[in-house]
Amino acid sequence: MPPRASAASVKRFVRRQVMRAAYRTDLRRPLDPNLAVYGAYWNRGVACNPAAIHAKARELAPHIRGVWVVSSRHRDRMPPGVPYVIEGSRPYWRAMATATYLVNNSSFPGGFTKRPGQRYLQTHHGTPLKTMGLDQRAYPELARKADFGKILAHVGQWDFSLSANPHSTEVWGRVYPGPYEHLDLGYPRNDAYFTATAEDIAKIRADLAIPPDRTALLYAPTHRDYREGFVPDLDPEHLARELGPQYVVLVRAHYFYGRSAGLGGAPTGRVLDVTAHPRVEELCLAADALVTDYSSLTFDYACLDRPVVVHAPDWDAYRRTRGTYFDLLSGRPGDTPGPVTTTPGELAEVFRTGEWRSPASAALRTAFRERFCPYDDGGAAERVVRRFFGVPFAPHGR
């Protein structure tokens, strides 16, 4: 400890040492064959592929007890009745030491020791458009912030890596080299796009206060490494005024920016901040079209076969600072999911003229879906649960 450490620093240091000692003891305990630990988005709660896997495991493998890892500042996001442990706590370290199954879309905190007999499924949380893993070494600003040794150590813990399409499988294998097995089974979080009924969608829209006769646009821009905070590239209120009262704009900021898009101003009912909504899949089901930029939500939303408009005024800056695997704005079938705009005026015009749902836009969307959604069909969660937890398929006809 530093000679002038504060009392709080001393307390934290002692606590860490005590936890580590207890963890070393727990590592000598036998593995619990019926315990699974789940995590998502760096301990932000129940979400994404792990959430869909957890839900399906409760149905198909009820003997598996699922426990979620959540940070103390996000514990209020935990649904009632879902078991959880707080990251860094005594229960957390015991669960990590004794669980047979580990499922995460990012990483578990604290540098745990993976034991022989533990099975780790890395689900990821999107299809890569931007550079990932070791490919970030070519971009100085990214490389400066990354610990590639730590990344490779984490990859060395994986037993399985989940993919939604061949593109992802190829990228993951190159940027996260390791002896794990690729599971080309689709994204469980996307099952909802195939299984939701018209009644389900109507209820979601009603809960969001979207009138049945309105066209709902979901505006969901992604994070920029070269910007501080959430700075949208369009004014949602201005867009809503331009399009008229028949449109409602749902705004969802990236989770890096907290639980609000910080739009300010008096609410008009034509623009809704849905950043805090717990399930992005429900927002996609509620939306008649997606307006986005470089977000991986583009690939998921394509499962719905609904219009996608790419609004990308800073494409050159984004490619230069982050790097991308293909040209989203090229207009080539398979690369571009729909109309592309670079100014607010162009974006409004796409909707005013009907280009957003034209035959040409539908053709682009079809090619994009064929490339990036080949494994998604509503049954991904079941395939993953049966493969990962070893649950056999029932005999045909039973």
Phi, psi and chi 1 to 4 in degrees:
 res  aa     phi    psi   chi1   chi2   chi3   chi4
   1 MET       -  143.9  -69.1  -69.6  -64.9      -
   2 PRO   -60.6  148.7  -20.7   30.8      -      -
   3 PRO   -62.1  -28.0   20.0  -31.8      -      -
   4 ARG  -111.8   30.3  -64.6 -178.1 -179.8  -85.1
   5 ALA   -62.2  142.5      -      -      -      -
   6 SER   -71.6  163.8   66.9      -      -      -
   7 ALA   -60.7  -37.8      -      -      -      -
   8 ALA   -65.2  -40.2      -      -      -      -
   9 SER   -65.0  -41.7  -62.9      -      -      -
  10 VAL   -61.7  -43.4  171.9      -      -      -
  11 LYS   -62.1  -43.0 -175.0  176.4 -179.8  179.5
  12 ARG   -65.6  -40.2  -74.1 -166.7  -63.2  -90.5
  13 PHE   -63.1  -46.1  174.6   78.6      -      -
  14 VAL   -63.9  -41.0  170.8      -      -      -
  15 ARG   -62.1  -43.3 -175.0  177.1 -174.9  -83.4
  16 ARG   -61.6  -41.2  -76.9 -164.9  -60.3  -91.8
  17 GLN   -64.7  -41.4  -64.9  -58.3  103.3      -
  18 VAL   -63.3  -44.2  170.5      -      -      -
  19 MET   -62.8  -42.8  -68.6  -64.2  172.9      -
  20 ARG   -62.2  -41.7  -75.1  -66.4 -174.6 -179.6
  21 ALA   -63.9  -42.8      -      -      -      -
  22 ALA   -64.8  -38.1      -      -      -      -
  23 TYR   -63.4  -42.3  178.3   54.4      -      -
  24 ARG   -61.1  -34.5  -71.6 -168.3  -67.9  -90.1
  25 THR   -67.6  -42.8  -61.3      -      -      -
  26 ASP   -65.5  -27.8  -72.7  -23.4      -      -
  27 LEU   -65.1  -15.3  -72.0  172.9      -      -
  28 ARG   -92.2   -4.1  -65.2 -166.6  -70.6  -90.2
  29 ARG   -78.0  155.5  -65.3  175.0  179.4  -89.4
  30 PRO   -69.6  151.2   23.1  -32.9      -      -
  31 LEU   -68.3  144.0  -67.9  177.9      -      -
  32 ASP   -88.7  112.6 -176.2  -22.2      -      -
  33 PRO   -68.3   -8.9   27.1  -34.8      -      -
  34 ASN  -117.4   20.3  -63.7  -38.4      -      -
  35 LEU  -115.6  129.4  178.1   59.6      -      -
  36 ALA  -123.5  136.6      -      -      -      -
  37 VAL  -110.9  130.4  177.6      -      -      -
  38 TYR  -116.1  148.7  -64.8   87.4      -      -
  39 GLY  -149.8  154.2      -      -      -      -
  40 ALA  -150.4  139.2      -      -      -      -
  41 TYR    49.9   49.2  -63.8  119.9      -      -
  42 TRP    55.3   51.2  -64.5  -84.6      -      -
  43 ASN    71.6   36.9  -39.3  -50.8      -      -
  44 ARG   -93.9    1.2  -75.1  176.9  167.0   83.8
  45 GLY   118.8 -166.1      -      -      -      -
  46 VAL   -78.5  114.8  179.7      -      -      -
  47 ALA  -164.6  166.2      -      -      -      -
  48 CYS    62.1 -154.8 -169.0      -      -      -
  49 ASN   -58.5  -43.1  -68.7  -46.8      -      -
  50 PRO   -57.8  -36.4  -29.7   38.8      -      -
  51 ALA   -65.0  -43.0      -      -      -      -
  52 ALA   -67.6  -36.5      -      -      -      -
  53 ILE   -66.9  -44.1  -66.5  168.9      -      -
  54 HIS   -58.2  -46.7  178.2 -137.1      -      -
  55 ALA   -62.1  -43.2      -      -      -      -
  56 LYS   -71.7  -32.8 -175.0   58.5   67.8  171.1
  57 ALA   -66.1  -35.5      -      -      -      -
  58 ARG   -64.1  -27.9  -66.4  174.1   72.5  174.7
  59 GLU   -82.7  -47.3  173.3 -170.6  -24.3      -
  60 LEU   -93.1  -23.7  -61.3  178.3      -      -
  61 ALA  -136.1   65.6      -      -      -      -
  62 PRO   -63.5  -14.6   21.7  -32.9      -      -
  63 HIS   -75.1  -15.7   61.2  -74.1      -      -
  64 ILE   -83.6  119.8  -58.9  -67.7      -      -
  65 ARG   -89.4  120.7  -65.9  178.5  -66.7  106.6
  66 GLY   -98.1  133.2      -      -      -      -
  67 VAL  -127.3  133.8  174.8      -      -      -
  68 TRP   -99.4  144.5  -78.3   81.0      -      -
  69 VAL   -95.8  128.9  178.6      -      -      -
  70 VAL  -140.7  145.5   64.5      -      -      -
  71 SER   -76.3  156.5   70.8      -      -      -
  72 SER   -60.7  -32.3   57.0      -      -      -
  73 ARG   -78.0   -9.1   65.9 -177.4 -179.9  -81.8
  74 HIS  -116.1   10.6  -66.4  -55.9      -      -
  75 ARG   -64.3  -23.7   67.8 -166.1  -53.2  168.2
  76 ASP   -68.9  -11.4   62.4  -53.9      -      -
  77 ARG   -84.1  -10.5  -64.2 -173.7  177.5 -166.9
  78 MET   -71.5  128.0  -66.3  -57.9  -61.1      -
  79 PRO   -65.7  149.6  -18.4   31.0      -      -
  80 PRO   -58.4  138.0  -22.5   32.6      -      -
  81 GLY    85.9   -3.9      -      -      -      -
  82 VAL   -94.7  118.7  175.6      -      -      -
  83 PRO   -64.3  142.0  -19.3   32.0      -      -
  84 TYR  -151.0  162.3   67.0   91.1      -      -
  85 VAL  -128.6  148.0  -68.1      -      -      -
  86 ILE   -84.8  130.6  -60.8  -63.3      -      -
  87 GLU   -54.3  137.1   66.5  166.5  -67.7      -
  88 GLY    83.3   -7.2      -      -      -      -
  89 SER   -81.4  170.0   68.0      -      -      -
  90 ARG   -60.5  -46.7 -179.3   73.3 -179.0   89.5
  91 PRO   -60.9  -33.4  -26.1   36.4      -      -
  92 TYR   -61.7  -50.7  165.3   75.4      -      -
  93 TRP   -65.6  -35.7  -74.5  111.1      -      -
  94 ARG   -66.4  -41.9  174.0  161.4  -69.9 -174.6
  95 ALA   -62.8  -42.6      -      -      -      -
  96 MET   -66.8  -28.9  -66.7  -57.4  -64.9      -
  97 ALA   -78.7  -27.9      -      -      -      -
  98 THR  -117.0   -8.9   58.1      -      -      -
  99 ALA   -71.6  139.7      -      -      -      -
 100 THR   -81.9  -30.7  -65.6      -      -      -
 101 TYR  -118.4  134.7  -56.3  100.8      -      -
 102 LEU  -128.6  127.8  -52.8  169.9      -      -
 103 VAL  -133.1  126.6 -177.9      -      -      -
 104 ASN  -151.9  151.9 -150.8  -51.0      -      -
 105 ASN  -104.7    2.7   75.8   -6.6      -      -
 106 SER  -140.4  -98.5   49.9      -      -      -
 107 SER  -156.4  155.6   60.6      -      -      -
 108 PHE   -84.7  145.6  -70.9  104.0      -      -
 109 PRO   -79.7  155.6   29.7  -35.7      -      -
 110 GLY    91.5   -3.2      -      -      -      -
 111 GLY    71.8   60.1      -      -      -      -
 112 PHE   -75.7  161.2   74.2   97.0      -      -
 113 THR  -100.4  112.9  -59.5      -      -      -
 114 LYS   -75.3  129.1 -177.5  166.9  176.6  -82.5
 115 ARG   -98.1  154.0  -61.2  172.6   61.3 -176.3
 116 PRO   -56.8  134.0  -24.1   34.0      -      -
 117 GLY    99.0  -19.0      -      -      -      -
 118 GLN   -80.8  143.8  -72.4 -173.0  -46.5      -
 119 ARG  -119.2  123.1  -68.2  159.3   61.0   85.5
 120 TYR  -114.6  120.1 -171.5  163.9      -      -
 121 LEU  -105.5  117.1  169.2   60.5      -      -
 122 GLN   -94.7  112.4  172.1   57.6 -116.7      -
 123 THR   -89.2  -17.6   73.7      -      -      -
 124 HIS    60.4  176.7  -54.5  -78.4      -      -
 125 HIS  -140.7   34.3   51.5  -87.9      -      -
 126 GLY   163.8  166.1      -      -      -      -
 127 THR   -87.4  131.2  -69.5      -      -      -
 128 PRO   -77.5  113.5   27.3  -32.8      -      -
 129 LEU   -95.3  -45.8  166.8   63.8      -      -
 130 LYS   -82.2  158.5   63.2 -173.0  177.6 -175.2
 131 THR   -65.5  145.8   55.3      -      -      -
 132 MET  -134.2  164.6  -58.9  -68.0  -70.5      -
 133 GLY    52.4 -132.7      -      -      -      -
 134 LEU   -66.2  -21.5  -62.4 -174.1      -      -
 135 ASP   -65.2  -18.4  -79.7   -7.4      -      -
 136 GLN   -71.1  -12.0  -63.7  179.3   61.7      -
 137 ARG   -61.6  -23.5  -67.9  176.2  -62.8 -177.8
 138 ALA   -78.7   -5.1      -      -      -      -
 139 TYR  -120.2  104.6  -62.2   87.1      -      -
 140 PRO   -53.2  -41.1  -26.0   34.5      -      -
 141 GLU   -66.0  -37.3 -173.9   62.9   21.6      -
 142 LEU   -72.1  -45.2  -62.2  176.6      -      -
 143 ALA   -61.8  -33.0      -      -      -      -
 144 ARG   -63.8  -31.6 -178.4  177.6   61.0   81.5
 145 LYS   -91.8  -13.6  -59.6  174.4 -176.9  177.2
 146 ALA   -97.7  147.9      -      -      -      -
 147 ASP  -110.6   95.4 -175.9  -25.0      -      -
 148 PHE   -70.4  -27.9  -65.8  103.9      -      -
 149 GLY   -64.1  -41.0      -      -      -      -
 150 LYS   -67.5  -38.5 -171.0  174.4 -178.9  179.7
 151 ILE   -60.9  -46.8  -70.7  173.0      -      -
 152 LEU   -66.5  -35.2  -69.6  174.9      -      -
 153 ALA   -64.6  -39.1      -      -      -      -
 154 HIS   -65.1  -45.8  178.3 -138.4      -      -
 155 VAL   -59.4  -34.8  172.4      -      -      -
 156 GLY   -63.2  -13.9      -      -      -      -
 157 GLN   -87.9  -17.8  -62.3  172.5  -35.7      -
 158 TRP   -70.5  142.5  -58.6   -5.9      -      -
 159 ASP  -104.7  -29.9  -64.4  -69.4      -      -
 160 PHE  -140.3  144.5  -56.8   97.0      -      -
 161 SER  -127.1  123.9  171.1      -      -      -
 162 LEU   -89.2  140.4 -171.8   61.1      -      -
 163 SER  -130.5  147.5  -73.9      -      -      -
 164 ALA  -101.5  -10.0      -      -      -      -
 165 ASN  -165.8  162.4   47.2   63.8      -      -
 166 PRO   -60.2  -34.2  -25.2   35.4      -      -
 167 HIS   -57.3  -47.4  164.9   76.0      -      -
 168 SER   -62.6  -44.4  -65.9      -      -      -
 169 THR   -57.7  -43.9  -58.1      -      -      -
 170 GLU   -65.0  -44.2 -174.3  -83.5  -34.9      -
 171 VAL   -67.8  -47.7  171.0      -      -      -
 172 TRP   -58.1  -42.6  -59.8  146.0      -      -
 173 GLY   -63.2  -30.2      -      -      -      -
 174 ARG   -85.7  -43.6 -174.0 -178.4   69.5 -108.7
 175 VAL   -87.5  -18.4  -54.3      -      -      -
 176 TYR  -124.6   70.3  -61.6  126.0      -      -
 177 PRO   -67.4  134.2   25.6  -33.8      -      -
 178 GLY  -178.9  172.7      -      -      -      -
 179 PRO   -87.2   11.8   32.0  -35.0      -      -
 180 TYR   -69.2  168.0   54.9   83.0      -      -
 181 GLU  -101.8  133.4  179.0 -178.5  -14.6      -
 182 HIS   -78.3  133.0  -67.5  -77.0      -      -
 183 LEU  -109.8   99.5  -62.6 -175.8      -      -
 184 ASP   -87.9   73.2  -63.6  -26.2      -      -
 185 LEU  -121.1   -2.6  -59.0  176.8      -      -
 186 GLY    92.5  169.9      -      -      -      -
 187 TYR   -97.7  116.9  -94.4    1.5      -      -
 188 PRO   -55.5  -32.9  -30.1   38.7      -      -
 189 ARG   -64.4  -20.9   70.7 -177.1 -174.3 -172.3
 190 ASN   -87.6   -4.7  -68.5  -16.1      -      -
 191 ASP   -55.9  -35.4  -74.4   -4.8      -      -
 192 ALA   -59.1  -29.1      -      -      -      -
 193 TYR   -70.2  -18.4  -57.8  139.6      -      -
 194 PHE  -104.3  -20.1  -61.3   88.7      -      -
 195 THR  -105.5  -15.8   59.6      -      -      -
 196 ALA   -66.9  137.7      -      -      -      -
 197 THR   -93.1  168.6   65.5      -      -      -
 198 ALA   -60.1  -35.9      -      -      -      -
 199 GLU   -66.5  -40.5  -69.2   74.8   18.2      -
 200 ASP   -58.9  -45.8  -65.9  -27.9      -      -
 201 ILE   -67.0  -40.8  -65.4  170.6      -      -
 202 ALA   -61.7  -38.3      -      -      -      -
 203 LYS   -67.4  -42.2 -177.2  179.7 -174.7  -51.8
 204 ILE   -60.1  -46.8  -66.0  168.8      -      -
 205 ARG   -62.9  -40.2  -73.8  174.2   62.7  100.6
 206 ALA   -64.9  -41.1      -      -      -      -
 207 ASP   -64.1  -28.3  -71.2  -14.6      -      -
 208 LEU   -88.5    0.6  -69.1  168.0      -      -
 209 ALA    64.9   37.1      -      -      -      -
 210 ILE   -96.2  115.2  -58.4  171.2      -      -
 211 PRO   -59.6  145.2  -24.5   34.9      -      -
 212 PRO   -58.8  -28.9  -21.1   31.6      -      -
 213 ASP   -93.3    8.0   59.3  -17.6      -      -
 214 ARG   -98.3  150.9  -59.1  -71.0  175.2   85.3
 215 THR   -93.1  119.9  -62.3      -      -      -
 216 ALA   -99.3  125.4      -      -      -      -
 217 LEU  -109.1  127.6  -52.6 -179.3      -      -
 218 LEU   -97.0  114.2  175.1   57.9      -      -
 219 TYR  -100.1  112.7  173.9   49.1      -      -
 220 ALA  -134.7   79.5      -      -      -      -
 221 PRO   -75.7  157.3   29.3  -34.5      -      -
 222 THR   -97.1  178.6 -166.1      -      -      -
 223 HIS   -73.8  144.0  166.9   68.3      -      -
 224 ARG  -113.3  126.9  -94.6   74.4  163.1  169.9
 225 ASP   -68.7  -23.6  -64.5  -79.5      -      -
 226 TYR   -95.9    9.5   62.5   91.8      -      -
 227 ARG  -123.6  155.3  -70.7 -178.7 -175.7  170.3
 228 GLU  -105.0  123.6  -66.0  -67.3  -28.7      -
 229 GLY    77.6  177.5      -      -      -      -
 230 PHE   -85.2  111.9  177.8   59.3      -      -
 231 VAL  -125.5   90.9 -176.1      -      -      -
 232 PRO   -65.6  148.9   22.8  -31.9      -      -
 233 ASP   -89.4    9.9  -77.0  -56.2      -      -
 234 LEU  -152.5  158.8   62.8   87.8      -      -
 235 ASP   -94.5  108.2 -180.0  -17.4      -      -
 236 PRO   -59.9  -37.5  -22.0   33.4      -      -
 237 GLU   -64.3  -40.9  -74.0  -75.9   -1.3      -
 238 HIS   -64.3  -42.0  179.2   75.5      -      -
 239 LEU   -61.8  -43.8  176.2   64.2      -      -
 240 ALA   -61.8  -40.4      -      -      -      -
 241 ARG   -65.1  -40.3  -71.6 -165.4  -60.1  -89.6
 242 GLU   -63.8  -37.4  -74.6  -75.9  -60.5      -
 243 LEU   -85.1  -24.6  -63.3 -178.9      -      -
 244 GLY    99.7  173.9      -      -      -      -
 245 PRO   -68.9  -11.2   23.8  -33.7      -      -
 246 GLN   -79.4   -5.7   70.2  -90.1   29.7      -
 247 TYR  -110.2  145.5  -75.9   85.9      -      -
 248 VAL  -125.5  133.5  174.9      -      -      -
 249 VAL  -108.3  118.2 -179.2      -      -      -
 250 LEU   -94.5  126.9  -46.1  178.1      -      -
 251 VAL  -112.2  123.9 -178.1      -      -      -
 252 ARG  -126.0  110.8 -174.7  173.8 -178.6   86.5
 253 ALA   -77.4  155.8      -      -      -      -
 254 HIS   -60.9  146.8 -168.1  -84.7      -      -
 255 TYR   -64.0  -18.2   58.4   85.5      -      -
 256 PHE   -60.8  -23.1  -80.3    0.3      -      -
 257 TYR   -99.0   12.0  -56.7  125.6      -      -
 258 GLY    95.2 -154.1      -      -      -      -
 259 ARG  -108.1   12.0  -53.4 -171.6 -166.1 -172.5
 260 SER  -142.5  144.7  170.2      -      -      -
 261 ALA   -80.7   -8.2      -      -      -      -
 262 GLY    59.2   44.9      -      -      -      -
 263 LEU   -71.6  -33.0  -60.6  177.2      -      -
 264 GLY    71.0  177.5      -      -      -      -
 265 GLY    76.6  169.1      -      -      -      -
 266 ALA   -78.3  133.4      -      -      -      -
 267 PRO   -64.0  138.0   22.6  -31.9      -      -
 268 THR  -109.8  -12.6   63.1      -      -      -
 269 GLY    86.5  -10.7      -      -      -      -
 270 ARG   -96.4  -14.9  -56.7 -109.2  -59.9  -82.4
 271 VAL  -128.9  124.5  174.8      -      -      -
 272 LEU  -119.0  127.3  -55.0  176.8      -      -
 273 ASP   -84.3  108.7 -175.6  -11.7      -      -
 274 VAL  -111.4   21.4  -66.8      -      -      -
 275 THR   -59.6  -36.5  -56.5      -      -      -
 276 ALA   -82.4   -4.5      -      -      -      -
 277 HIS   -62.6  132.4 -165.6  -78.3      -      -
 278 PRO   -70.4  -21.3   24.5  -33.7      -      -
 279 ARG  -128.9  108.5  -68.1 -160.4   62.9 -160.3
 280 VAL   -65.7  -26.9   70.0      -      -      -
 281 GLU   -60.8  -37.1  -65.6   83.7   10.8      -
 282 GLU   -67.9  -36.0  -69.6 -170.9   -7.0      -
 283 LEU   -65.3  -40.0  -59.4  177.4      -      -
 284 CYS   -64.8  -41.6  -70.3      -      -      -
 285 LEU   -63.5  -32.2  -73.4  166.6      -      -
 286 ALA   -77.0  -21.9      -      -      -      -
 287 ALA   -89.6  140.0      -      -      -      -
 288 ASP   -82.6  -19.9  -62.9  -69.3      -      -
 289 ALA  -158.2  155.3      -      -      -      -
 290 LEU  -110.0  131.4  174.4   68.0      -      -
 291 VAL  -114.2  116.1  178.5      -      -      -
 292 THR  -148.5 -173.7 -172.8      -      -      -
 293 ASP  -124.4  -87.7   40.5   28.5      -      -
 294 TYR  -119.3   19.4  -34.0  119.4      -      -
 295 SER   -72.3  143.2  171.0      -      -      -
 296 SER   -68.3  -11.5   64.4      -      -      -
 297 LEU   -59.4  -25.6 -169.4   61.7      -      -
 298 THR   -54.5  -43.8  -53.8      -      -      -
 299 PHE   -70.8  -35.6  -55.8   92.9      -      -
 300 ASP   -71.3  -45.3  -61.5  -19.5      -      -
 301 TYR   -62.4  -28.5 -166.8   81.7      -      -
 302 ALA   -59.3  -24.7      -      -      -      -
 303 CYS   -59.1  -29.0  -68.8      -      -      -
 304 LEU   -78.1  -13.7  -74.5  166.6      -      -
 305 ASP    55.7   41.3 -163.4   19.2      -      -
 306 ARG  -112.5  158.8  -63.0  179.7 -170.4  173.8
 307 PRO   -59.1  141.7  -27.3   36.7      -      -
 308 VAL  -124.9  129.5  176.8      -      -      -
 309 VAL  -116.2  126.0  178.0      -      -      -
 310 VAL   -93.5  115.0  177.8      -      -      -
 311 HIS  -108.3  106.5 -177.8   63.4      -      -
 312 ALA  -137.3   72.5      -      -      -      -
 313 PRO   -72.2  -16.3   24.7  -33.5      -      -
 314 ASP  -118.4   32.7   62.8  -22.9      -      -
 315 TRP   -56.3  -45.4  176.3 -118.6      -      -
 316 ASP   -61.5  -43.8  -70.2  -20.6      -      -
 317 ALA   -66.1  -39.1      -      -      -      -
 318 TYR   -65.3  -46.7 -171.2   82.4      -      -
 319 ARG   -63.9  -37.7  -66.3 -164.7   82.1  175.5
 320 ARG   -69.3  -38.6 -175.4  173.8   61.0 -106.1
 321 THR   -92.1  -27.1   56.9      -      -      -
 322 ARG  -112.8  -33.4  178.2   70.3 -154.6 -145.3
 323 GLY    80.9  142.6      -      -      -      -
 324 THR  -136.7  160.6   59.3      -      -      -
 325 TYR   -91.8  -16.2  -69.0  120.2      -      -
 326 PHE  -159.1  168.6   58.6   91.5      -      -
 327 ASP   -91.2   98.6 -171.7  -11.1      -      -
 328 LEU   -62.6  -24.5 -173.5   69.0      -      -
 329 LEU   -98.0    6.0  -83.4   60.9      -      -
 330 SER   -67.0  -26.9   69.5      -      -      -
 331 GLY    84.0    0.3      -      -      -      -
 332 ARG   -77.6  138.2  -69.8 -171.0  -63.2  -92.8
 333 PRO   -57.6  131.3  -25.9   35.1      -      -
 334 GLY    98.0  -24.2      -      -      -      -
 335 ASP  -100.2  -35.7  -77.1   -0.4      -      -
 336 THR  -117.7  125.5  -54.5      -      -      -
 337 PRO   -85.6   -7.2   31.0  -35.2      -      -
 338 GLY   175.4 -162.6      -      -      -      -
 339 PRO   -58.7  149.2  -21.7   32.3      -      -
 340 VAL  -119.2  132.8  173.8      -      -      -
 341 THR  -129.8  154.3   65.1      -      -      -
 342 THR  -126.9   -5.0   58.5      -      -      -
 343 THR  -133.1  155.7   68.6      -      -      -
 344 PRO   -57.7  -36.1  -25.7   35.5      -      -
 345 GLY   -64.0  -43.6      -      -      -      -
 346 GLU   -62.8  -38.8  -69.7  174.9   -6.6      -
 347 LEU   -63.9  -47.7  179.0   61.0      -      -
 348 ALA   -61.8  -37.9      -      -      -      -
 349 GLU   -65.6  -35.3 -166.5   68.3    7.6      -
 350 VAL   -58.0  -37.8  160.1      -      -      -
 351 PHE   -82.9  -37.9  -72.5   99.2      -      -
 352 ARG   -63.8  -37.6  -82.8 -162.5  -65.9 -102.1
 353 THR   -85.7  -11.7   62.5      -      -      -
 354 GLY    85.1    6.0      -      -      -      -
 355 GLU   -59.9  -29.6 -177.6 -173.3   -7.1      -
 356 TRP   -60.3  -25.1   64.2  -67.1      -      -
 357 ARG  -126.5   35.8   49.9 -172.9  173.3 -172.0
 358 SER   -82.1  163.8   67.5      -      -      -
 359 PRO   -57.3  -36.7  -26.9   36.0      -      -
 360 ALA   -64.8  -40.3      -      -      -      -
 361 SER   -66.4  -40.0  -63.1      -      -      -
 362 ALA   -63.5  -37.0      -      -      -      -
 363 ALA   -65.9  -41.4      -      -      -      -
 364 LEU   -62.0  -43.1  -75.4  174.5      -      -
 365 ARG   -64.0  -38.8 -171.7  168.1   68.1 -108.9
 366 THR   -63.1  -45.6  -64.1      -      -      -
 367 ALA   -64.2  -37.8      -      -      -      -
 368 PHE   -65.6  -43.5 -165.7   81.2      -      -
 369 ARG   -62.8  -41.5  -70.6 -178.5   71.2 -134.5
 370 GLU   -62.4  -34.4  -70.7  174.4   -9.8      -
 371 ARG   -79.4  -40.8 -179.6 -179.6  179.2 -172.5
 372 PHE  -110.8   -5.4  -66.9  110.5      -      -
 373 CYS  -125.6   32.2  -52.4      -      -      -
 374 PRO   -71.0  -23.4   29.3  -37.0      -      -
 375 TYR   -98.7   -9.3  -52.3  146.0      -      -
 376 ASP   -89.3  122.7  -73.7  -37.5      -      -
 377 ASP  -149.9    9.1   57.6    5.2      -      -
 378 GLY    97.3   -6.4      -      -      -      -
 379 GLY  -117.0   14.0      -      -      -      -
 380 ALA   -63.8  -43.1      -      -      -      -
 381 ALA   -60.0  -42.9      -      -      -      -
 382 GLU   -64.7  -43.0  178.3  171.5   -4.6      -
 383 ARG   -60.6  -43.0  -69.8 -169.1  -67.6  -89.9
 384 VAL   -67.0  -45.7  171.8      -      -      -
 385 VAL   -61.2  -44.4  165.6      -      -      -
 386 ARG   -66.2  -37.7  -67.5 -168.6 -176.2  -79.4
 387 ARG   -73.5  -44.4  177.6   67.5 -178.4   86.2
 388 PHE   -77.5  -44.0 -176.6   60.4      -      -
 389 PHE   -92.3   -3.4  -66.7  106.3      -      -
 390 GLY    72.6   34.8      -      -      -      -
 391 VAL   -88.9  118.4  179.9      -      -      -
 392 PRO   -70.7  151.7   26.0  -33.7      -      -
 393 PHE   -71.8  145.2  -77.3   87.9      -      -
 394 ALA   -68.5  149.0      -      -      -      -
 395 PRO   -55.7  148.0  -22.6   32.0      -      -
 396 HIS   -56.3  129.7 -177.6   67.9      -      -
 397 GLY    89.4    1.6      -      -      -      -
 398 ARG  -113.9      -  -66.7 -177.1   61.1 -175.1
